[in-house]
Amino acid sequence: MVLSVQGLYKSFKGKPVLEDVSFELGKGEILAIIGRSGAGKTTILRCVNNLVKCDRGTIQVDGMYLCKDDGEKSNYARQADMLKIRKKLGLVFQNFNLFPHMSVLENIVEAPINVFGTPKKDAEQKAMQLLEMLELEDKVSSYPFELSGGQKQRVAIARACALNPMVMCLDEPTSALDPELREGIAVTIEKLAQEGMGVLLITHDMSFAKRVAQRIIFMDEGQIVEERSKDEFFDNIENQRVKNFIGDYA
């Protein structure tokens, strides 16, 4: 397993937003987490990427403990270990978060060079390999304002891939994209999985989840209600809450 989440609990101002959330993600697996807004999906991504501290629970990334539950609270890794864990995680935000004043190439090499000390030549070589894989090599000198929504999304994915993460997290990767661009993102995600990355994505797009995911988790009010393979989830579901959700968003 490249990611293991056990007994995750998180509250804000005394209100639970995650309650006893547990799941695992395998190497090369694509797992989609779905559910209505406010179900806790994005909070999971933020906890996994250490943008939010969980109250209780254990998170392991490629065998390393991001945090470990001692029965009362989660104890977090030391700073030196946390840096190693960060390199194993990639996160693509819903609004891309590209630096507008930097070219595509500069966006991709920024973190490897200035955060992790990768030699510039090596960082640029890796960036060009990623851009070629994502069919963006002709955009190397372009700026974000010159790109389409689908191109921005692929650049954001390339930037997250630049550190060779074991786990790629994507928050609503197809939001505001038309069907043709969605297919391009689907192909990109499949390529990442074929390279051995575990892919964890949040989406309201049922057709997209059905297209790319191998396993589906449905969340409601901070809890996992259903966890099944894609085929079982869409073809053999009995839970009425899940049926209603699929009917609303399909």
N, C-alpha and C positions, 0 to 999 in steps of 0.2 A: 504493500500500500504506500502511495506517495503522500496521502493525507488521511489522518484519523482524527475525528472530532468525537469526544465522549462526554456526555453529561453537561453540555454547555448551557449555562444559565446567565442571563444578563437582564438587569432592570435599569430603568431610567426614572429617577425621582420616586422610587418605590414601586413603580409599575413594571411588572415582568414583561419583557419583549421576547425573550427566549427562555424556554423551560425544558430542560433535560433533552436537548437536541444532540443526537448521536448519529453519525454516518461515517463511511469510509469511501475513499476514492482511489481506484487502482491506476497503475501506469497505463497510459494510452486509453483511458476510459473517459467518456464524455457524460457528465451527470448534470441534469437540469433541475433546478429548484424553482417551483412555480407556486403561486398563491396570490391572494388579493393584496393590494397595497396595505402596508401595516402589519403583514403577517410575520415579519422578522427576517425576511430573505436577505436584504441588504446588510442588516446587522451581522448576519453570519459571515458575509464576505469581509466586513470591516474587522470582525474579531479574528478571522483567519489571517488577515494581513496586518494585524497588530495596530490598526487605526483606532480601535476601541478595545479597552480591556474588559474581559469577561469577569463576572463575579465569581463564578465557579465553573469547573470543567477542565478538561485536558485536550490540548491540541498538539498533534505531532505532525511534522512536515519531513518526509523522507527519513523517518526514524529519529529526528531531533525534536526535543520538547520545546515548543514555543511557550507553553505554560502547562503546569501539572497540578492537578487537584490534590490537596492534602486532607480532604474531608471537610474543610471549612471554607477554604478560598483557593483561588488559582495563584500559584507562584510562578513568576515569569523568568525566562532564561536571562542569563547574564548578558551584558552588552556585547561582549565579544562573540558569544554564540548567536545572539540576535542578528548580528550582521551576516553571519553565515546563513541563517534561516531566511533572511530577507532576499538573498540571492536565489533562493529556491522557489520564490513566489513571484508571479507576475500578475498585475492587476490592470484591467482596462475599464476606466470609468464610463458612465453612460454618455457624458458630454465630451469625451476624448481627452480633454485637458492637455492639448498640444501647446507648446510655447509659440505664440503667434509671431514673435520676432526671430525665430530660428527656422532654418530650412529643414526639409525632411531629414536629411542626413544628420544635421546638428541635433535635432530632436532625439534621434535614436542613440547617438553616441554620448549624449550629455551625462547620463548616470554612470555608464561603464567607466568613462574617463575621470569624471570629477568626484564621484562618490566611491567607486571601488578601485580606482587607480589602474585601470586597464590602459596599456600603451595605446596612443592615438591610432597608430597604424593597424593594430589588431582590432580595435573597436570599429574602425571604418570598414575593414575587410569583412567583419561579421555583419555589419549593417548592410553592406552591399549584397551579401548572400541572402539575407532576410528579404530585402527589397526585390531581389530576383525571384525568390520563392513566392512572394505575394504579388508578383507581376506589377511592380511599382518602380522598376529600375530607371524608367524615364522621368521619374518625379524627384530624383535625388536632390536637385537644387531648387525645387519648388517650395513655396511657403504655404502654410495651412489655408490661407484665404483663397489660394488658387486651386484647391482640391475639392472634389465632390464629397458628399457625406460618406459614401462607401470607401473612398480613398482615405479620408481622415481616419475612419475606423481601422482600416488595414495598417496605416502608419502607427496608430496607437498600439495595435497588436505587435507590430514589429519592434516598437520601443520596449514593450513589456518582454519580448522574447530575447532582447539583446544580452541579457544576463544568463541565458540558458536555464530558465526556471524549470523545476519539476512539476509545478502546479500553475496553471493559468486560470485566473478568475476573471469573468466577464460579467459586467452589470448591464443588463438590457442591451445586448450587442446589436440588435436590429431596430432599436427605437428610431422612428422618423426616417427609415429607409424604405424605398419602394421594393417590390418583389424581386426585380432583377438584381438589385444591390444586395438583398438578403441572401440570394443564392451564392453570390461571391463570398460573403462572410461565412456561410455554411461550409463552402469548400475550404476556406482558410482554416476554420476550426478543425475540420477533418484532417487537414495536413498536419496540424499541430499534434493531434492525437496519434497519427501515424508515425510521427517522430518520437513518440514515447511520452509526451506530456500528459498528465492528468488534467482534464478541462472541467472546471466548475462554473456553470453559468446560471444566471438568473434571467428569467424572461416571462413576459405576459403573452408572448407570441406562440400560440399552441401549434400552429403549422410548422414553425421553426423548431420548436422542441421535438415535434414528431419527426422532423427531417434529420436532425443531427444527434440527438441524445440516445444513449444506450440504456440509460436508467433515469427514472423520474422520481423526484420527491415532491409531494404536495404538503405545503405548510398552511396552518390556520391558527391564528391567535398565539403565535410563538411556539407551536408544537408541530412535530411531524405527524401528519394524519395518515398518509399513505407513502409507501416506498416500494416501487415495482419496476420490472423491466419495461421498456417502452411499449412493447407489444401488449403485455398484460395490462398496463396502465390505460391505454386508449381503447382496448378491445374487450376488457373483462372487468371493468371497475364496477363496484357495487355501492360504494360510499356515496350518499346523496349529496353531501357538500362538494365532493369532487365532481360529480356529475353536473351540478349546478354551475360550478366554476368553468368547466370545459364548455358547457352550453353558452355561457356569457362571452367567452373569449375566443371560441373557435371561429 
